[in-house]
Amino acid sequence: MKNQVIVDRPTGNQTKAKYQILVSDSMSKEGLFPLLESNQVKCVEKNVNEVDDLSLFDALLVRSATTVTDELLAKMTNLKIVARAGVGVDNIDLDAATKRGVVVVNAPDGNTISTAEHTFAMMMSLLRNIPQAVASIKAGEWNRKAFQGYELRGKTLGIVGFGRIGTQLAQRAKAFEMSLLVFDPFLTKSRAEKLGVATATLDEVLTGSDIITVHTPLTKETKGLLGMENIAKTKPGTFLINCARGGIIDEQALKHFLANGHIAGAALDVFEEEPATDKELLSFPNVIGTPHIAASTKEAQLNVAAQVSEEVLRFLEGEPASNSINLPTLSKEVYEKVKPFYELTKKMGNILSQVMRTPVQEIDVNYGGTVTGLETSITTRSLIVGFLQPRVDAAVNDVNASLIANERGISFGEKQINHTYGYSNIIHAVVRGEDRIFELKGTYIKEYGPRIVNINGFNVDFTPSGHLIYIQHNDRPGVIGRMGQLLAEHQVNIATMQVGRKEEGGEAIMMVAVDKLVDDKVIQELKQIEGIHFADTIEC
């Protein structure tokens, strides 16, 4: 990037600028127009490492090239806001920014259309052998018979993950007269009806689709989702597409099924390792790839730059940030008071999301004791964020969580209660789904930190952190012993264990903290133990 100052107007007087903004990464000039036309700001386009005095700047605009560390923030003593022109904020130290009172915003919607269109372009290119035909004709060949393809009309498209991108893709597929099978374990019936799609199980998508495309976040549940077991369930001649996250499709498994002809072809924009280094995978003639460019269009780059430019300008002029990733408008004093409960509710939401693996319609958060004296709307939003983050393909934050919840047909509310169950403060969350209800109670104890003290009416007491195994079982002699023996056989060490029961010999639960991540094989074996009727992992 050239070192230059971008003046706000052709006749602008930069000395009158009220705010100084550093644009550290290359961005669309059209997208920066809201800032450039304002006589309130002066924009400097320069890499952070090339700036002599970073303390001058009120705002910092970045893409993915600049890493915003605690050390950088310490130098930018006048900084009020960091804006990421894109969705991901992995290059920004959110904790450090929050502690310093710096707001972090992003542009969550700017690349939805670009990614949906790229997915469709990959699908058409894959089925019509377009990249291979282009390479052939450029090599001086004219081999029409070698590149016979398939029409999209009449094909069944399986969409795994039905967030914003999946929704846009479905609309385009309908225009091409394709049939749709949609799998999203958190898609409610009411939202599916509103969007005009029918839900299917993952197995139904795998066995019934001609083309399968994935649009989920990368989590422990979705990593390797299309692996040896699930790809084997697809019908011969299926096409696979991944423009979401590298790792959702297991590349070793994909190579196996490409080699034996079961998978007819694959189109990949993302890879387990980037830059992509697996030459064997890319050498398959029926595999096409692009270098993670689904969001790389002029329109998307303009949109994200414009979105953060407008956001920064509004924020500097005193309006609240609408796409804040961290706590946006709290004073340091208020933040320090609410922080323990904010962290507790986010953990609670995350736990509830992992144990409630069904569509959810309603979330209620009840507050009792000293916590009622705080701004509980912040902690309620935090719980919703923790609940939604493992479920959706969009960036979820404290400001947009309510909107995303409403988009997915989830209502939520909060109220104060008079009883605290013997604690100085209590947070009681109730999640209602289409076929079950799950409840969780948490508290914050200054000496011990956040604690979970009740699960579905069973009293427990554990720290919501690390690797956990949640077990529902019958209160019988030997069940706990067999559980411990099985974990020992798999070299899984138990750190702590909490057991809760309501009456002798009745239903009971265990929350077992272990020293390492437990794989699905261990969980399936736990479920086979007589007396255990549910087991699952929880990562905090």
N, C-alpha and C positions, 0 to 999 in steps of 0.2 A: 504494500500500500504506500502511495506517495505521502510524504509529510506535507500536509497543507491545512490551511484554515478555510472552512466553508463559511462564507459570510451569510448573514441572515437575509439580507436583501441587496440588490445591486447598489442601492444608495444607503444601505444600512450603516448605522454608527455602532460599531461593536463596543465602544466604551460605555454605551448606555445599557448593554445587556445585563439583565438581573441575574441570570444563571449561566453557568458554563457546563457544557456537556462534552464528554469524551466519547467518541465513537472509535472503539479500539479494533474492530474487525470490519472487513469490507461489507458494505450494505448497499441496497438499492437507493440511488439518489432520489427517485420518485417516492420511495417509501419514507425517506427522511424529510420529505417536503413539509409536514406539519411543524417540524422544528425549524426548518430553514426559513419559513415565511414568518416566524414569530420574532418580533423585535424584543422579546423578553430573554432570548437565549442566544448564546454563542456556541457553535459546534466546532470542535477540533477533531479532525480525522487523523489519528496517529496511534501507533501501537503503544501500549502502556509502558513498555520498556524504553521508549524513545522520548518520554515526557520528563522534563526536568523537575517540575513541581506538581505532583499529583494532588496536593492538598487544595488546589484551586477549583476542583470540579465538584459540582452538585449531583451529577448523574453520570452513569457509565453504561454505554450500550455495547453489547458483545454478541457474537454468535458462538461457535464452538471452539475457535482457535485460542481465544484468551481464557486462561484459567484464573478465576477470581478466588484467591487464597486469603487466609487470615492475614498473611504478611502484606499482601497488596492492599487489603482493606485498612490496615493500620496506617498505611501511607496516605490514604485518601480520607483525611480527617474531616473534610467537609461533605463527604458523600452522603446522599440521602436515599438514592435509589439505584439499583442495578437492573437493567432490562436485557433479557435474553431474547433475541430475535429468532425464535424457534420454540419448540415444545420442551425438549430436554434441558435440564439444569444440572447435569452431572458435573459440569465444569465450574460450578459455583459452590462455595462452602456456605451452605444455608445456615448452619448453626453459628458460624462466625459472623455472618451478616446480621442475623437476628440479635445476637448479643450486643452488637454495635448499633442497633437501632436502624439498620439499613434495610429498606424494603427491596425484595426481589420479585420481579414480575416476568412473565413470559408471554408468548403468543400461542395459546393452545389450539386455535381453530384455523390458523393460516394455511396448513398443508393438507387439510382433509380432502378437498377436491383433487389436489394434485396426486395424492397417494391412491385414491380410488381410481382415477383415470389411468395412472401408471399400471395398476393391477390389471385393469381391463386391457390395456395395451399389451402387457405381458401375456395375458390369456390368449388374445388374438394372434400374437406373434408365435406363441407356442403351438397352437393348433393348426396354423397355416404355414409353419416352417419358414417364416419370413426372414429371420436372421441368416439361416442356412442358405436360402435362395439368393439373398443379397451377396453373401460371400462367394457363392458359386458363379454368379453372373459377372462379378468383379474379377474373378479369376479367368474370365474368357469362355466360360462354359455356357451351354444352353440345354439344360437337362430338365425339361418340364415334368417328366414322369417321376423324378426322384423326390419331388416336393409336394405330392398330393396331400392335402390336409383334410380338416373336418370343419363343418359349419357349427356355429354356436346355437343356432335355432334348433329347438327340440332337445338340447342337452340339459342335464340336471347339474346345476351349480350348487355345491355344498359350501356354505359359509360358516366357518368356525370363529365365533366372536362377532357380536352384532352391536358394536358401538357406532360412532359417527361414520367411520370409514366403511364398515360393513353395511350400514344402512344406505349410504350413497351407492355402493356397489350393487346392492339389490335393485335399486331403482333403474340402473343402467341395464342390468341383466333382464329385467322385465321388458324393456324396450326391444331387446334382441330375441324376445319370445323364448326365453329360457325358463325352465322350471327351477324352483328354489327349495333347498333344504337348509334350514338355519339351526345351528346348535349354539346356544349360549345358556349355560346353567343358571344364569341370573336374569334372564329375560322373562319378565312377567307376561301372563296371558293377555292382560289389558294392553300393554305396550305392543305386543306382537300383533294384536288385532288392529291397533291404531296404525301400524306401519304396513299392514296388509300382507303379513307373512305368517306361515305356520311354523311352529317350533318342532324340532326333531331331537332325538337323542344323538349322542356322538356316534354310536354304532349305526344308527339309521343313516346318518350323513356318510359314514365310511362305506357302507355297503350299497347305498343307493345313488351315489353321485358319480357323474362322469368326470367332473373337474372339482377339486377341493382347494379352497383358498383360506388361509388363516389370517385372522385380524384380532389377535388377543395380545395383552401385555405378556412379557416374559416373566413368569413366576415359577415357583417350585412345582406347581401343578401343571403348567403348560410347557416347561422345559422338556424337550423330547416327546411332546404329546404325540407327534406322528413319528413313532419309532417302530421297531421290529414288530411288536404285537399289533399295533393299530394299522400300520400300513398293510400288513398281511390280511386285514379284514376288508380292504378295498377290493372292488372287482377288477379283474384283469383289464388293462388298458386305461386305467385312471391317470389323469394329469394332476400334478400338484403345483401349487403356487404359494410363495412366501414373500410378501412385500411388507411384513410386519416387524418381526424381530428374529435375528439369527438365533438358532437353537431350538425353536419350536418344532422344526423338522430336524430329526436326527440325521445328520449327513452320512454317517456310516451305514445306517439302515437304508437310507435313500439309495446309496450306491449299490447295495445288495439287490434291491428290487428293480433298479434300472438294469443291472447286469443280467438278471434272469428274465427280463422282459415284462414283468408284472406291471410296472409303472411305465406308461407310454411316454412320459416326458415330464420335465420339471422346469419351472421358471423361478429364478431366485434373484431378488434384489438385495437380500441381507444374508449374512453368513455367520457361522459360529465364531470364526476369527476374521477380523477385518483389519487391513486389506485381505481379501480372500487368497489363501495360499494352497488350497487343495486342488492341485492341477488334475488329479485323477477324476474328481467330480466334474470339473468343467470340461474335461476331454470327452465326455459322453456326447455323441452327436445330437441327442434329443434333450440336452440341457442347455438352456439359455440363461444368461446372467447379466446383471447391470450392477455398477458399483455404488449401491445404496443411494440411488438418485430419485426415489419415488417422490420426495418432497422438493426436488430441485427443478422448479419451473420459475420463469420470470414472474408469473403472477403470484406464486407462493412466496417467493423472496420479497416481492413488493408488499404483499399482504402482511407478512410478519414484521417487516421493517416499519410499515405504516402503523400497525397495531401497537407496537411498543413505543413508537414516537408519540402517538396520541396519548398513550397511557402516561408516559413520562411527563409530557407537557401538562396534562390535567393534574397529575400529582404535585408537580412543582408549583402549580397555581392554587393548591389547597384542597383539591378534590380527592376523595378516597380512591385507592388503587383497586381496580375491578378484577385484575388477574394476578393478585399477589400470591406468591408461593409460601411466604412465611407470615408472621403476624404483622398486619399492615399498619394499624393506627394506634398502637398501644404505647404509652409512655414506659420508660424503663422501670419505673416503680410498679406500675400496674402489671407489666410483663413478669416481673420477678414473683409477684404474688400468684398470678394465674398459671405460671409455667408448670409447677408440679401436677396440677390437675389437667392441664392441657396435654401433657405427656401421658398421663394415666388414661384419659379418655381416648386418645389415639390408639393406645395399646388395646384398650377394651374393644374398640371398633374393629381392629385388626383380628383379634381373637374371635369375635362374633362372626366376622366374615368367613373365617376358616372353618368354623364348626357348623355354620348354617349354610351348607352348600346347596341351597335351593333358591328359587326366586323369592324375593322379599317384598312385602307390600307396605310395611309400617315399622318405624323405629321410634320408641319413646324413651326419653332420658329423664329420670327423676333425681332431684337433688335434695339432700337433707343435711342439716348441721351447718358448720362454719362455711362450707363451700357456697351456700346460698347468698352469702354477702359479697360474692364476686360476680363478674360479668359472665354468667353461665352460657350466654349465647355463643361465646368463643369456644368453650369446651364442648358444647353440643356439636358445633361445626367440626371440631377436631375429631370427635367420635365418628361423624359421618365420613370425614376424609379417610380415617383409618379403615372404615368399613368398605368404602368404594375402591380404594387404591388397588387391591388385588383383583378387582372384578372388571374394570373398564380399561379401554385402550387409550384413554385421554389422560392428560395430566390433571390431577385433582388437587385443589388447594382449598384454603379456608373460605375463600370468597365464592368460588364456583361450585362448591360441593352441593349446596342446596339446589342449584339449577340442574346439575347432573343427576341428582337423586330424583328430582321431579321429572326429568326426561325419561327416566327408567321406571316411572310409576311408583316410586317410593315416597311415602309421606313421612314426616317426622315432626316431633314436638317435644317440648320440655315442660316440666312443672316442679314446684317445690313440694316436699313432703315433710310431715312433722316428726316422723320416727327415723332414727339413725342406726337401729339394730346394735346399739352399744358402742358405736364409734363416734368420734367427734365430728366426722364428716362421712358421707356416703353418697355414691353415685350408682344408681340402679338403672340399668339399660335393659329394655325389653324389645326383642326383634320378633315380628310376626310375619310368617311366610304363608304360602298357599296351603301348606299341609302341616306346619308345626310352629311352635313358639320356643324361643330360647331366651333365657334371662341370665344376667351377669351383674354382680355387685362388686364395686371396687372402692377403695379408700386410700388416702394418702396419710402416712404416719411419718412425721419429721425424722424420727430416729431410724426408720426402716425403709422409707421411700414408698413407691406405689405398691399396693397389694390387691390381689383378687381374693375376696373373702366369701363369695357364695356363687355357686353355679347351679342354676335351675332348682333352687331351694336346698341344695346340699352345701353345708358349711365347709369351707376350705380356707387355706391361708398360704398363698404363694406369691412370689415375685414374677410378674409377667415379662420374662426375658429368657433368651436362649432357646434351647431345643426342648420342647415339651411333647409328651404323649398324653392324650386325653382318652380315658377308658370308661365306658359304662359297663357295669357288671352286676352280678348277683352277690350279695354279702354272704359268701359261703367259705368255709375253711378250705385252704389250698389254692384258691384262685390267685391271690397275690403271690404265693410261692411259685406257682407255675409261670406266672408272668415274669418274675424276676429270673427264673431259670432260663427261660427262652431268650431274654435280653442278654444274659451272660453267655449263652451259646453263640450269640452273634457279636460278642465283644462290645456290647453296649453297656457302659457304666452308668448306674443310677446315681445322680447327685443328691436329689431330694425327692420325697414322695408325700403327697397329701391324699388322704382317703376321707371321703365324706359319705355318710349314710343317714337316713331318716329314722330307720328302725332296724332292729336286729333281724338279720336274715332276709331283708328286703332288697330294694334297688340301692345301688351304691355307685360312686364314681371314684376314679383315681386320676390325679394329675401328677405325672412322673416327669421330673426334670432329668435329662440325660446329657452326657458330655459331647455327643456328636449327633449329626443329622441321621435319622433312621429312615431307611429306604422302604419302599412299598412292600417288598417281600416280607419284612419283619412285621409290618402292620397286618398283612393278610394272615400270617401265622398266629398273631395275637388273637385275631378274630376267630380262629379255629379252636381256641382254648375253651373248654366247657365252662360256662358261666359268664363268659365275656360276650356281649352282644353288640358292642360298638367300640372301635378304636381308630384313632387318627392322630396325625402329627399336627402340632401348632408351632410355627416359627415366630418368635417375637424379637 
